[in-house]
């Protein structure tokens, strides 16, 4: 088999990114479309086909990898995604194969990110690790003995919806107190606004509306010594670290990688998270020196590389591609 290109598609609540990449992780071409413009996934896929063919010929493409929220790897379906306009069960992979005439592998977007880390990032020589995608929400991909954990029904690894507080913040999934309501771009914004209400300290964040507040703004404020911003990161890092101590017991990973907007805060988030992970870790694991570090993938490239890595892992690999 000589084909050396793969299409990677990452479906987000606002934008969907897509591109064509080679086996070495070079992105040949990429673009994006607005997800919310498409009320059904059939028109969405038809538009993707036109857009991708305008970017680059697909004659040498071996297959298509798709990362999406609430995706079922076994069935190739997207099931009631909270942030997408398509409700019910979308037979997405089947429709992609019909429209493109290429094999399609579909998985949760965070699982795709974990595969991308293994194929292109810092986990190239690792068999046991966890990737957390901390953007608007919190997704996770768990790799054990070199394989992504999917579970019996295809939905394993939803660490963002593990419990922090039974009577905690309302989550889009319908539960209360989920981890992603505290540790995510949305979560830290909620924390900032609670701190602004609880304390009277001056803060450059007071003049910013909730909708305009971003992780970048909070990070910049923390770098300038803003007390509210610093406390928001300490709180977020404490919650994350406590939950990471649980994740370590479950999977005994060599490393945990953070990918996404919140990870760009650097030491503001990594230091309290590492400290609290070690503080609450079962003593048996303390000498294992679990690494907590930023992803080795560039944020702009990660969604496409993560999705395209599905092709190399599951299609090219099974066909003997080197």
N, C-alpha and C positions, 0 to 999 in steps of 0.2 A: 504494500500500500504506500503510495507516494504523496497523497494529499497531506498538506502540512498546515492547513488553516482551520480555525474553528470560529463559529459565531457565538458571542456571549451576550445575553440579554438580562438586564437587571430591572425588574419591575418595582417601581417605587410609588408611593401614594401620590406624589406630586409629579415627578419626572420618571421616565423609563429610559435608561441608558442602554446603548447597544453598540457593538463593534465587532471587528474581525481581528483575531490575534493568531500568531503562530505559536509553535510548541515552546519556544524560548521565552514567551511572554512579551513579545513585541506587538503592540497594537498597530495594525496597518491602517485602520480608519475607524472613527467612532462618531457618534452623534446622540441625540436624544429627542424624545417627543413628550408632550404633556399627557400624562396618563388619564387625567380626569376628562379629557375631551371625548373619550370613547365610552359610550354607554354599554357596549357589549364587547366581548373579547374577540369576536369574529372580525369586526372592523378594525380593531386594534392590531391584530395579527396581519391583516391584509395591508395595512399602512406600513407596518414593520417591513414586510417583504419589499414594498416599493422603495422605502427609504434605504434599506440595506443594499439593494441592487444598484441604487444611484451612487452609493458610497464606493462600492468595489464589486467586481465580478465574483460570483459565488461558485464558479465551476470547480475550484480547488478546495472547497469547504467539505470537511469530512462529517460534520454534524453541528448541532446547535445545543448549547447549554443555557438553561434559564433558571435564574434565582428569583423567587417571589415569596411574598408573605403567605402563610397558611398553605404552603405547597405540600402535596403528598408525593414523595419520591416513588413509591410503589405504583400508584395509580396514575401519575402524571396529571393530577388535578389540583386546582386551587379552590379551597373550601371556605366560603363565607369570609373573605378577607375584610377586616374592619376599615381599612383605609383605601380600598379600591372600589370603583363604581359597579363591579360585577358581583352580584349576590348569588347565593346558592353554590352549586358545584360547577366549576368551569372545566371542561375536558380539554385543558390547554395544550398539553403535549401532543395529543392526538390531532388537534386542529393545526398546530405548527407543522407537523409531519405532512399533513394533507396539502397545506399551502406551499411549503418550501420543497417538498419532496426529499427531505433529509431527516435522518434520525434525530430525535430530540430527547434530552434528559432534563428533567425538571426537579428542583428541590427547593427547600426553604432557603431564602437569601443568605441567612447566617451560615447554613451548612455549605453553601457555595463559597462563602468567604473563607471557611476553614480549609476547604480543598485548595483554594487559591493560595492560602498561606503555606500549605504543604507542597504545592507544585512550584510556586514562584517566590515565596517569602522566607521568613526566618525558620520555618518548621520543616525545611527540606530534609533534614536528617532526624526528624522526630517521628515517633509513632504514637505518642500519647500527649495530647494537648487540647486546650480549649480556646476558642476564639469568641470574644464578645464584641458584637457590633453595637456601639452606643451612639445612635443618632436620635431621630425623633422618638424611637422606642428603644428597647434593648433586645437584641436577638443573640443567639448563641449556636455555635457548632461544636460538637464534641467528637474528638477523634481518639479511638482506642485501638491499639495494635495496628495502626495504619488505616483504619476504616472509620468512616463517619457513622455515628450511632443514629439509627433511624427508629428503632423500636418496632414493635409488632404492627402498629397502625400507621407508621410513617411520620409521626409527629414528635418523636423524642427530642429532647434538648431545648425545650422552651423555658430556659432559665429566667428569662425576663418576667415570667408569670409564676415564679415561686414566691412564697409568702414572706413579707417583711412585717406586716401588722394586720391582724384580722379585721380591725376596724379602721384601717388606714385609708389612703387616698383612693378615690374611684378610678378604675382602669377601663379603657375602651373594650377590653375583653369581657366585661360584665362583672368581674370580681372586684374586691377591694384589697388594697395593701400590696399589690404586685411590685416586684423589684423595679420594673421599668418606670413606675410612677415616681420613683425617687432617683434612680440612676439612669438618666437619659437627658437629652437636650430639654425636653418638656419637663422632666422631673426637676432639674436644677432650677429652671425658671420658676416653678411652683415653690421651691424652697426659698429662693430669693424673695419672692413676694410675701411669704410667711415671715421671714426675718425682718423685712421692711415694716411689716405690721407690728411685730413684737418688740422692735428696738427703735430708739429715737436717734441713733447715730446718723450723722450726715453721710450720704452716699450718692455717688454720681449715677446710681441706678434708679434713684427715686423719680427722676424725670422721664424715664423710659416706660412706655406702655408695655403691657404683657406681650402683645402681638409683635412688638418691635424688638423685644429683648432676645438676645442670642447668646449662645455659649461663648462666641468670640468676644462679645462685649463684656460678659462676666469675667472672662479670662483677662482681658485688658485691664479691667477695673481691679482685679486681684493683684496684678503686676504693679499697679500704682499704689497698693496698700489699702485699698478700699475694704473696710472691716466687714461689711455685709457680704461682699463677694468672697472674701477669704473664708468666712464662716460657712458660706454655702458650699464651697468646695470641701471643707473639713467634714461637714455633715454628710455630703454625698459620698466622699471617700470612706467614711466610717461605715455607712450602710453597705457599700460595695464590698469592703474588706470583710465584714462579718459574713456576708453571703458567699464570698469566695472561699472562706474557711470551710463552709459546707460543701462546696463544689469539689474541693481538694479531696475530702473524705470519700466522696462518691466515685471519683474517677482516677485519683492519684496521678495527676498530669505532670509532665516535665516542665511545662510552661503554660501560662495564660496570657493571651494577647488581646489587647484592646484596639479596636478599629472604629473610626468614625469621629464625629465632631468633638465629643467630650474628651476623647483621648488626646486631642491637640492642646489640652490645657497643661500637659506636661506634669511637672512635679506637683502642681496644685492638686491634681487628682491621684497621681501614682503614689506619692509619698503617704498620704493618709490611708489609701487603700492597702498598700503593702504592710504598713504598720498594724492596721486592724486585722488584716488577714492573719498575720503571724500571732497577734495577741489572742485571737479566738481559735487558733488552729489546734487540733488534737495534738498533744505532745509527741505522739509517734511520728508525725510528719515534720516536726520543726527542723530536724537536721537534714531534710531532703532539699532544702533551698529551692522551693518552687519559684520559678522566674515569673514576674509580672512585668510585662514590657509592651511597648507599642508595636503594632503590626509592622511587618517588613514590606507591606504593599503601600503604594501611594494612594491616598484617598480617592483621587480622581480616576485612577486606573483600576482600583480594587474591585468595583462591581463587575466590570467587564471581564477582568482576568479570573475572578472567582467563578463566574458563570461559564466561561470558556474552558476552565480547568475540568469541568464535568465531562467534557468531550474527551480530554486526554485520559482522565481517570477511568471512565466507564465504557467509552466507545473505542478510542484508539488503543487503550490497554488491552481490552478483550480481543482486539483484532491483531495484536502483536506489534502495534506501532511502537517504535522506540523513541 
